[in-house]
């Protein structure tokens, strides 16, 4: 059994969203995707938050309310 990751790096998130990494970074800079969490120097996205964000219609970060943890 292969466990699904809880966190995705930029390459993994870009693959999940079917976009290039450069497009993902443009979306991040323009506020179109949720903010990553920082672990040291790494920027990682919570896969459960990304799924909820997509289910909500991919609202801009300014309107996105992350789920309570």
C-alpha atoms as one frame of an Amber mdcrd trajectory, in Angstrom:
protein
   0.000   0.000   0.000   1.403   3.374  -1.034   0.503   6.218   1.291  -0.619
   9.478  -0.257   1.584  12.447   0.698   0.179  15.029   3.088   2.303  17.835
   1.659   3.306  18.657  -1.906   6.269  20.646  -3.165   5.883  22.999  -6.141
   6.624  20.268  -8.679   4.051  17.936  -7.110   1.411  20.649  -6.885   2.000
  21.677 -10.495   1.545  18.049 -11.590  -1.628  17.732  -9.500  -3.064  20.905
 -11.051  -1.855  19.973 -14.564   0.136  23.172 -15.019   3.824  23.947 -15.410
   5.895  24.970 -12.403   6.405  28.407 -13.939   2.617  28.825 -14.247   2.238
  27.748 -10.621   4.795  30.357  -9.518   2.957  33.018 -11.539  -0.307  32.009
  -9.871   1.388  32.140  -6.466   2.792  35.616  -7.133  -0.597  36.890  -8.315
  -2.520  35.384  -5.379  -4.415  32.742  -7.352  -3.410  29.745  -5.208  -3.412
  29.209  -1.447  -0.241  30.093   0.406   2.192  27.298   1.149   3.367  26.316
   4.601   7.070  26.799   5.233   9.201  24.024   6.658  12.678  25.446   6.894
  13.394  26.784   3.416  10.839  24.527   1.755   7.451  25.767   0.585   4.881
  22.973   0.755   1.139  22.832   0.182  -1.297  20.744   2.201  -2.990  18.352
  -0.189  -6.271  18.418   1.766  -6.396  22.221   1.537  -5.667  22.120  -2.205
  -8.497  19.619  -2.730 -10.937  21.837  -0.804  -9.725  24.878  -2.722 -10.382
  23.124  -6.062 -13.791  21.885  -4.844 -14.646  25.495  -3.939 -13.925  26.582
  -7.512 -10.301  27.785  -7.090 -11.095  31.195  -5.588  -8.281  33.756  -5.358
  -6.277  33.721  -2.135  -7.981  36.941  -0.993 -11.353  35.114  -0.880 -10.082
  31.680   0.156 -10.699  30.747   3.756  -8.385  27.870   4.689 -10.078  25.077
   6.613  -9.664  25.199  10.380  -7.055  22.826  11.728
